[in-house]
């Protein structure tokens, strides 16, 4: 690499590639007229250290045909593994110090709380080629899931491709199909720009809180928190708690408040279908798939509604509002304990909030309550702050328009893994998504004419929901899919993308 004045920029090293613990390099600082020392783990390079060059006064490290993966959670890990199986070199950047993403619950962006468990059962959650242990429960805890992801990374040798403690600050298109990725140490330090043949985004979509804005919130003297900040039930102990939001997280926190708090109100804007975790002694998702998985939607809706009536009953008698939609038209709420604690008086269902004041909350019904703490379990919004909105063809609300919720139509070498909200576990879907991405990238190289034909179809395709149900139009349901409908569509694409070997 040459500096602006033609001097050599990178000191040579007697060690290179995976054998070297660290490789010292330097970057030219135009302001000070000196080299800034940079140190990085060469163990993340399975090949030799990258060639580098200058564009203006910026050093760029050329990674050739290497693919960049952003995030080492479940979707990022499976992306590394499937890309490696297709023969690609991979650099994965993870801002935390270990794998796991959201399931690595102690890091600042994790939405997981101490009591969290899966809401999809073990066989419907595990990766297709890496089952969860037989002696684990039907619904593993978050710590077990995080351990599972760690075991997955070890089994497939993925850690050597991951740069831990490194965050991505910018991703910019270069020409038609290459990308400059700017990274920096999470704790602060010198930025580095590396050029890649493709980028797969796997940074998750449950870390940027979506907060409501009610009148008077700024005047409220109690505590306001988003569920993303909730970690332990001790937060609620002995307090009067209002939980806002009737998704799975909101229901879980309301149950914890019923056990630990002095009083608990649970606010929801509409009625929902609350499914138990077990039906007829089996995990509910397995019963649903086994009995009604291939039946027409209306018949499935009728069967599931009748099953809920028999197993859960009519929850309007507890004060919950009647659902204003059919089953499968909102994200499934899986919670066996919420009706129990409502029935025992531990949770008081209430409607929507009208406004806050200094001492309490006025409801839309005119009723007034005075909580000490309000927990907003109001969901999250997808964020790709390192990437321009145009790259994903995002609409005015920030919703990206993607083929199969995966492929960016404007850029054939840009894709997202795991950006779905299925009625089942997301891990198997992320697996097959990344198989499709890896096959697509390989097909571009192996058979350009077939690749061009496939991409013409992608570019001209229209957005679709990948569910036969009339899903509610809200940010919570932007990426709502039926796993059976989606996987059938993905299976057809996988057939088209079968690699030439």
ZASEPA-237866 format. One line per field, with one value per residue (C-alpha): residue number from 1; residue in one letter; chain; y, z, x. Coordinates in pm, whole numbers, padded with zeros to 5 digits. Last residue first. Example, Ala and Ser with C-alpha at 12.3 -4.5 7.8 and 13.67 -1.06 7.14 Angstrom:
! residues 2
nr c(2,1)
rest c(s,a)
kette c(A,A)
c2 c(-00106,-00450)
c3 c(00714,00780)
c1 c(01367,01230)
! end
This chain:
! residues 501
nr c(501,500,499,498,497,496,495,494,493,492,491,490,489,488,487,486,485,484,483,482,481,480,479,478,477,476,475,474,473,472,471,470,469,468,467,466,465,464,463,462,461,460,459,458,457,456,455,454,453,452,451,450,449,448,447,446,445,444,443,442,441,440,439,438,437,436,435,434,433,432,431,430,429,428,427,426,425,424,423,422,421,420,419,418,417,416,415,414,413,412,411,410,409,408,407,406,405,404,403,402,401,400,399,398,397,396,395,394,393,392,391,390,389,388,387,386,385,384,383,382,381,380,379,378,377,376,375,374,373,372,371,370,369,368,367,366,365,364,363,362,361,360,359,358,357,356,355,354,353,352,351,350,349,348,347,346,345,344,343,342,341,340,339,338,337,336,335,334,333,332,331,330,329,328,327,326,325,324,323,322,321,320,319,318,317,316,315,314,313,312,311,310,309,308,307,306,305,304,303,302,301,300,299,298,297,296,295,294,293,292,291,290,289,288,287,286,285,284,283,282,281,280,279,278,277,276,275,274,273,272,271,270,269,268,267,266,265,264,263,262,261,260,259,258,257,256,255,254,253,252,251,250,249,248,247,246,245,244,243,242,241,240,239,238,237,236,235,234,233,232,231,230,229,228,227,226,225,224,223,222,221,220,219,218,217,216,215,214,213,212,211,210,209,208,207,206,205,204,203,202,201,200,199,198,197,196,195,194,193,192,191,190,189,188,187,186,185,184,183,182,181,180,179,178,177,176,175,174,173,172,171,170,169,168,167,166,165,164,163,162,161,160,159,158,157,156,155,154,153,152,151,150,149,148,147,146,145,144,143,142,141,140,139,138,137,136,135,134,133,132,131,130,129,128,127,126,125,124,123,122,121,120,119,118,117,116,115,114,113,112,111,110,109,108,107,106,105,104,103,102,101,100,99,98,97,96,95,94,93,92,91,90,89,88,87,86,85,84,83,82,81,80,79,78,77,76,75,74,73,72,71,70,69,68,67,66,65,64,63,62,61,60,59,58,57,56,55,54,53,52,51,50,49,48,47,46,45,44,43,42,41,40,39,38,37,36,35,34,33,32,31,30,29,28,27,26,25,24,23,22,21,20,19,18,17,16,15,14,13,12,11,10,9,8,7,6,5,4,3,2,1)
rest c(x,x,x,x,x,x,x,x,x,x,x,x,x,x,x,x,x,x,x,x,x,x,x,x,x,x,x,x,x,x,x,x,x,x,x,x,x,x,x,x,x,x,x,x,x,x,x,x,x,x,x,x,x,x,x,x,x,x,x,x,x,x,x,x,x,x,x,x,x,x,x,x,x,x,x,x,x,x,x,x,x,x,x,x,x,x,x,x,x,x,x,x,x,x,x,x,x,x,x,x,x,x,x,x,x,x,x,x,x,x,x,x,x,x,x,x,x,x,x,x,x,x,x,x,x,x,x,x,x,x,x,x,x,x,x,x,x,x,x,x,x,x,x,x,x,x,x,x,x,x,x,x,x,x,x,x,x,x,x,x,x,x,x,x,x,x,x,x,x,x,x,x,x,x,x,x,x,x,x,x,x,x,x,x,x,x,x,x,x,x,x,x,x,x,x,x,x,x,x,x,x,x,x,x,x,x,x,x,x,x,x,x,x,x,x,x,x,x,x,x,x,x,x,x,x,x,x,x,x,x,x,x,x,x,x,x,x,x,x,x,x,x,x,x,x,x,x,x,x,x,x,x,x,x,x,x,x,x,x,x,x,x,x,x,x,x,x,x,x,x,x,x,x,x,x,x,x,x,x,x,x,x,x,x,x,x,x,x,x,x,x,x,x,x,x,x,x,x,x,x,x,x,x,x,x,x,x,x,x,x,x,x,x,x,x,x,x,x,x,x,x,x,x,x,x,x,x,x,x,x,x,x,x,x,x,x,x,x,x,x,x,x,x,x,x,x,x,x,x,x,x,x,x,x,x,x,x,x,x,x,x,x,x,x,x,x,x,x,x,x,x,x,x,x,x,x,x,x,x,x,x,x,x,x,x,x,x,x,x,x,x,x,x,x,x,x,x,x,x,x,x,x,x,x,x,x,x,x,x,x,x,x,x,x,x,x,x,x,x,x,x,x,x,x,x,x,x,x,x,x,x,x,x,x,x,x,x,x,x,x,x,x,x,x,x,x,x,x,x,x,x,x,x,x,x,x,x,x,x,x,x,x,x,x,x,x,x,x,x,x,x,x,x,x,x,x,x,x,x,x,x,x,x,x,x,x,x,x,x,x,x,x,x,x,x,x,x,x,x,x,x)
kette c(A,A,A,A,A,A,A,A,A,A,A,A,A,A,A,A,A,A,A,A,A,A,A,A,A,A,A,A,A,A,A,A,A,A,A,A,A,A,A,A,A,A,A,A,A,A,A,A,A,A,A,A,A,A,A,A,A,A,A,A,A,A,A,A,A,A,A,A,A,A,A,A,A,A,A,A,A,A,A,A,A,A,A,A,A,A,A,A,A,A,A,A,A,A,A,A,A,A,A,A,A,A,A,A,A,A,A,A,A,A,A,A,A,A,A,A,A,A,A,A,A,A,A,A,A,A,A,A,A,A,A,A,A,A,A,A,A,A,A,A,A,A,A,A,A,A,A,A,A,A,A,A,A,A,A,A,A,A,A,A,A,A,A,A,A,A,A,A,A,A,A,A,A,A,A,A,A,A,A,A,A,A,A,A,A,A,A,A,A,A,A,A,A,A,A,A,A,A,A,A,A,A,A,A,A,A,A,A,A,A,A,A,A,A,A,A,A,A,A,A,A,A,A,A,A,A,A,A,A,A,A,A,A,A,A,A,A,A,A,A,A,A,A,A,A,A,A,A,A,A,A,A,A,A,A,A,A,A,A,A,A,A,A,A,A,A,A,A,A,A,A,A,A,A,A,A,A,A,A,A,A,A,A,A,A,A,A,A,A,A,A,A,A,A,A,A,A,A,A,A,A,A,A,A,A,A,A,A,A,A,A,A,A,A,A,A,A,A,A,A,A,A,A,A,A,A,A,A,A,A,A,A,A,A,A,A,A,A,A,A,A,A,A,A,A,A,A,A,A,A,A,A,A,A,A,A,A,A,A,A,A,A,A,A,A,A,A,A,A,A,A,A,A,A,A,A,A,A,A,A,A,A,A,A,A,A,A,A,A,A,A,A,A,A,A,A,A,A,A,A,A,A,A,A,A,A,A,A,A,A,A,A,A,A,A,A,A,A,A,A,A,A,A,A,A,A,A,A,A,A,A,A,A,A,A,A,A,A,A,A,A,A,A,A,A,A,A,A,A,A,A,A,A,A,A,A,A,A,A,A,A,A,A,A,A,A,A,A,A,A,A,A,A,A,A,A,A,A,A,A,A,A,A,A,A,A,A,A,A,A,A,A,A,A,A,A,A,A,A,A,A)
c2 c(-02742,-02522,-02406,-02467,-02116,-02196,-02480,-02253,-02003,-02265,-02368,-02003,-01976,-02299,-02175,-01853,-02018,-02274,-02019,-01785,-01441,-01114,-00876,-00548,-00686,-00480,-00178,-00205,-00325,-00621,-00950,-01065,-01431,-01608,-01537,-01458,-01084,-00979,-00711,-00701,-00865,-00677,-00676,-01035,-01169,-00988,-01129,-01488,-01428,-01255,-01541,-01797,-01600,-01538,-01910,-01982,-01636,-01511,-01866,-01854,-01534,-01680,-02009,-01821,-01604,-01906,-02099,-01780,-01774,-02146,-02106,-01784,-01975,-02259,-02007,-01803,-02040,-02046,-01800,-01599,-01242,-01192,-00998,-01300,-01246,-00930,-00911,-00695,-00828,-00795,-00430,-00249,-00536,-00592,-00966,-01095,-01015,-01263,-00977,-00670,-00336,-00181,-00022,00318,00487,00683,00363,00190,00102,-00102,00089,00408,00417,00461,00198,00227,00317,-00006,-00004,-00228,-00094,-00242,-00339,-00164,-00336,00003,-00055,00210,00246,00388,00349,00584,00488,00696,00578,00798,00504,00630,00589,00867,00796,00910,01165,01427,01376,01112,01083,00873,00523,00221,-00037,-00213,-00573,-00607,-00867,-01054,-01102,-01482,-01502,-01241,-01450,-01768,-01594,-01461,-01789,-01998,-01749,-01774,-01460,-01527,-01231,-01092,-01224,-01589,-01609,-01385,-01015,-00772,-00988,-00943,-00716,-00872,-00825,-01178,-01274,-01151,-01440,-01695,-02033,-02132,-02502,-02549,-02198,-02214,-02539,-02390,-02091,-02324,-02539,-02240,-02065,-02385,-02426,-02067,-02113,-02428,-02740,-02825,-02746,-02820,-03118,-03159,-02794,-02678,-02962,-02886,-02516,-02587,-02795,-03128,-03233,-03191,-02830,-02678,-02327,-02179,-01948,-01599,-01456,-01080,-00794,-00438,-00139,-00328,-00208,-00445,-00316,-00470,-00411,-00461,-00619,-00953,-01233,-01028,-00814,-01125,-01214,-00860,-00892,-01211,-01061,-00753,-00965,-01185,-00889,-00716,-00370,-00128,-00274,-00056,-00142,-00047,-00140,-00403,-00577,-00451,-00395,-00710,-00901,-00864,-00746,-00465,-00210,-00341,-00341,00038,00235,00516,00577,00795,01174,01208,01556,01443,01184,01451,01368,01016,00943,00571,00421,00181,00044,-00032,-00383,-00634,-00615,-00822,-00724,-00987,-00779,-00974,-00777,-00873,-00853,-00662,-00355,-00276,00065,00092,00334,00413,00381,00366,00098,-00084,-00095,00056,-00057,00103,-00135,-00042,-00251,-00408,-00482,-00197,00059,00092,00081,00220,00051,00268,00242,-00135,-00240,-00440,-00598,-00942,-00990,-01324,-01573,-01777,-01806,-02014,-02358,-02550,-02721,-02420,-02173,-02416,-02475,-02099,-02080,-02360,-02189,-01879,-02092,-02258,-01918,-01799,-02091,-02393,-02460,-02835,-02903,-03011,-03381,-03435,-03168,-02907,-03023,-02896,-02951,-02811,-02524,-02550,-02357,-02593,-02888,-02693,-02535,-02181,-01937,-01967,-01876,-01543,-01533,-01316,-01067,-01062,-00745,-00746,-00413,-00344,-00684,-00917,-01116,-01285,-01415,-01094,-01159,-01494,-01480,-01317,-00988,-00755,-00538,-00836,-00812,-01122,-01161,-01452,-01642,-01816,-02187,-02261,-02432,-02118,-01910,-02150,-02135,-01760,-01696,-01942,-01745,-01409,-01521,-01663,-01367,-01282,-00949,-00792,-01048,-00935,-01164,-01215,-01198,-00951,-00823,-00496,-00281,00084,00367,00708,01013,01006,00642,00462,00098,-00228,-00597,-00810,-01018,-01380,-01616,-01742,-01384,-01350,-01488,-01172,-00993,-00626,-00351,00001,00259,00604,00725,01093,01417,01531,01626,01385,01083,00792,00450,00191,-00183,-00429,-00788,-00987,-01349,-01465,-01821,-01745,-01526,-01376,-01398,-01240,-00908,-00621,-00268,-00126,00226,00232,00589,00731,01075,00990,00663,00346,00000)
c3 c(-01006,-01142,-00840,-00794,-00805,-00978,-00734,-00441,-00577,-00580,-00224,-00114,-00234,-00052,00254,00259,00236,00507,00737,00714,00708,00902,00779,00815,01095,01389,01163,01107,00833,00996,00810,00575,00581,00277,00387,00187,00208,-00144,-00299,-00678,-00904,-01186,-01036,-00914,-01251,-01432,-01169,-01262,-01631,-01554,-01328,-01597,-01843,-01587,-01508,-01256,-01111,-01078,-00979,-00680,-00548,-00599,-00431,-00127,-00106,-00142,00129,00335,00308,00381,00712,00804,00765,00985,01256,01252,01457,01369,01280,01106,01156,00883,00836,00909,00638,00432,00085,-00124,-00424,-00680,-00588,-00684,-00597,-00251,-00188,00144,00231,-00051,-00288,-00076,-00026,00290,00535,00644,00671,00348,00158,00154,-00178,00010,-00128,-00137,00243,00271,00480,00814,00993,00894,01145,01167,01410,01749,01966,02195,02522,02693,03066,03289,03648,03959,03822,03903,03715,03568,03381,03097,02857,02656,02971,03187,03333,03656,03884,03657,03367,03095,02808,02628,02697,02534,02711,03046,03159,03535,03611,03940,03978,03967,03626,03489,03630,03460,03134,03109,03206,02890,02659,02285,02105,01730,01504,01364,01090,01183,01381,01247,01324,01564,01865,02155,02426,02748,03057,03193,03031,02702,02732,02588,02641,02649,02554,02388,02243,02135,01948,01782,01665,01541,01343,01191,01095,00940,00741,00620,00527,00322,00485,00461,00817,00991,01212,01226,01186,01455,01690,01650,01709,02024,02193,02291,02587,02404,02337,02498,02477,02506,02229,02302,02011,02033,02120,02041,02192,02480,02831,03112,03468,03747,04124,04406,04161,04177,04052,03850,03728,03591,03409,03268,03152,02961,02805,02691,02541,02348,02212,02416,02458,02750,03090,03385,03714,04075,04261,04519,04287,03930,03854,04059,03769,03579,03231,03107,02897,02565,02725,02705,03026,03187,03560,03754,03762,03439,03290,02979,02904,02898,02559,02442,02208,02152,02155,01894,02031,01800,01898,01749,01378,01357,01235,00962,00657,00379,00172,-00157,-00347,-00065,-00023,00323,00492,00840,01118,01399,01755,01971,02207,01926,01718,01374,01041,00702,00435,00071,-00151,-00497,-00753,-00988,-00909,-00545,-00312,00037,00377,00679,01055,01092,01441,01564,01909,01747,01394,01285,01031,01285,01493,01232,01276,01198,01536,01729,01580,01632,01990,02054,01894,02121,02426,02337,02297,02633,02798,02638,02787,02582,02499,02453,02722,02643,02670,02294,02235,01967,01611,01377,01005,00989,01228,01546,01604,01490,01663,01994,02016,01911,02196,02312,02672,02847,03229,03249,02979,02609,02399,02342,02237,02546,02579,02861,02659,02404,02256,02057,01876,01982,01913,02144,02214,02077,01764,01531,01186,00965,00698,00462,00192,-00038,-00127,-00135,00204,00332,00229,00409,00734,00733,00662,00938,01184,01068,01095,01447,01576,01440,01272,00938,00685,00425,00128,00002,-00375,-00347,00007,-00108,00183,00109,00244,00203,00094,-00263,-00321,-00186,-00221,-00030,-00081,00190,00447,00325,00344,00643,00756,01086,01259,01137,01441,01395,01497,01358,01415,01280,01041,01031,00852,01146,00954,00663,00892,00690,00814,00959,00991,01258,01206,01504,01612,01286,01172,01020,00749,00785,00991,00906,00892,00652,00759,00574,00433,00197,00093,-00227,-00093,-00054,00115,-00087,00000)
c1 c(-02076,-02356,-02550,-02922,-03065,-03393,-03459,-03379,-03630,-03907,-03817,-03833,-04192,-04282,-04095,-04296,-04637,-04553,-04388,-04684,-04532,-04536,-04267,-04451,-04670,-04548,-04523,-04897,-05133,-05305,-05261,-05535,-05432,-05291,-04936,-04626,-04701,-04612,-04395,-04392,-04136,-03962,-03613,-03639,-03754,-03475,-03241,-03321,-03254,-02924,-02814,-02892,-02677,-02400,-02353,-02075,-02008,-02363,-02464,-02229,-02387,-02734,-02645,-02511,-02824,-03054,-02868,-02889,-03267,-03284,-03102,-03283,-03612,-03490,-03384,-03708,-03924,-04294,-04571,-04302,-04181,-03922,-03598,-03375,-03113,-03077,-02921,-02687,-02493,-02773,-02833,-03153,-03386,-03241,-03291,-03430,-03791,-03865,-03778,-03718,-03886,-03746,-03994,-03865,-04206,-04158,-04074,-03735,-03573,-03311,-03012,-03215,-03237,-02858,-02682,-02502,-02824,-02993,-03278,-03582,-03843,-03920,-04213,-04458,-04382,-04388,-04336,-04493,-04375,-04538,-04890,-05181,-05498,-05783,-06091,-06220,-06256,-05957,-05752,-05609,-05268,-05108,-04950,-04793,-05029,-05048,-05293,-05555,-05422,-05584,-05796,-05755,-05695,-05629,-05361,-05321,-05695,-05690,-05860,-05620,-05335,-05453,-05547,-05188,-05023,-05064,-04895,-04841,-04957,-04947,-04859,-05181,-05413,-05342,-05669,-05945,-05970,-06136,-06048,-06293,-06159,-06024,-06240,-06218,-06550,-06401,-06155,-06395,-06230,-05866,-05874,-06215,-06243,-05879,-05945,-06252,-06048,-05773,-06017,-06200,-05878,-05741,-06064,-06040,-05673,-05716,-05561,-05192,-05078,-05409,-05351,-04974,-04879,-05124,-05036,-04665,-04722,-04925,-04657,-04820,-05033,-05363,-05267,-04957,-04815,-05162,-05283,-05412,-05610,-05601,-05836,-05741,-05564,-05406,-05323,-05225,-05263,-05059,-05063,-04813,-04572,-04393,-04621,-04869,-04578,-04408,-04732,-04754,-04391,-04470,-04783,-04595,-04318,-04562,-04753,-05023,-04872,-04856,-04768,-04873,-04707,-04779,-04461,-04366,-04121,-04132,-03763,-03689,-03847,-03518,-03416,-03640,-03453,-03589,-03935,-03929,-03918,-04118,-04076,-04320,-04326,-04525,-04479,-04289,-04557,-04830,-04976,-04890,-04599,-04544,-04194,-04056,-03731,-03434,-03312,-03556,-03468,-03152,-02805,-02788,-02700,-02529,-02278,-02115,-01783,-01621,-01400,-01264,-01252,-01101,-01191,-00951,-01073,-01382,-01514,-01690,-01372,-01433,-01569,-01634,-01763,-01701,-01924,-01911,-02183,-02263,-01995,-01900,-02200,-02152,-02180,-02107,-02048,-02004,-01911,-01614,-01587,-01563,-01427,-01572,-01431,-01234,-01551,-01736,-01582,-01904,-01934,-01801,-02050,-02337,-02229,-02238,-02582,-02703,-02556,-02758,-03069,-03003,-02962,-03287,-03476,-03582,-03950,-04004,-03744,-03386,-03297,-03302,-03037,-03123,-03090,-02813,-02879,-03233,-03153,-03361,-03682,-03959,-03792,-03763,-04106,-04188,-04249,-03889,-03816,-03754,-03727,-03414,-03508,-03415,-03438,-03060,-02911,-02702,-02539,-02635,-02886,-02663,-02990,-03031,-02702,-02561,-02188,-01937,-01761,-02030,-02014,-01995,-01835,-01823,-01555,-01626,-01439,-01684,-01674,-02049,-02018,-01846,-02146,-02378,-02180,-02126,-02497,-02597,-02390,-02525,-02887,-02843,-02645,-02303,-02383,-02290,-02166,-01910,-01840,-01483,-01431,-01142,-01098,-00943,-00835,-00909,-00692,-00851,-00651,-00782,-00867,-00562,-00469,-00470,-00407,-00557,-00366,-00332,-00631,-00828,-00859,-01044,-00735,-00563,-00694,-00645,-00408,-00405,-00134,-00207,00060,00153,00070,-00142,-00455,-00404,-00381,-00237,-00344,-00116,-00079,00018,-00089,-00206,-00197,-00040,-00092,-00434,-00283,00064,00382,00713,00537,00594,00514,00215,00221,00521,00592,00444,00354,-00017,00082,00133,00000)
! end
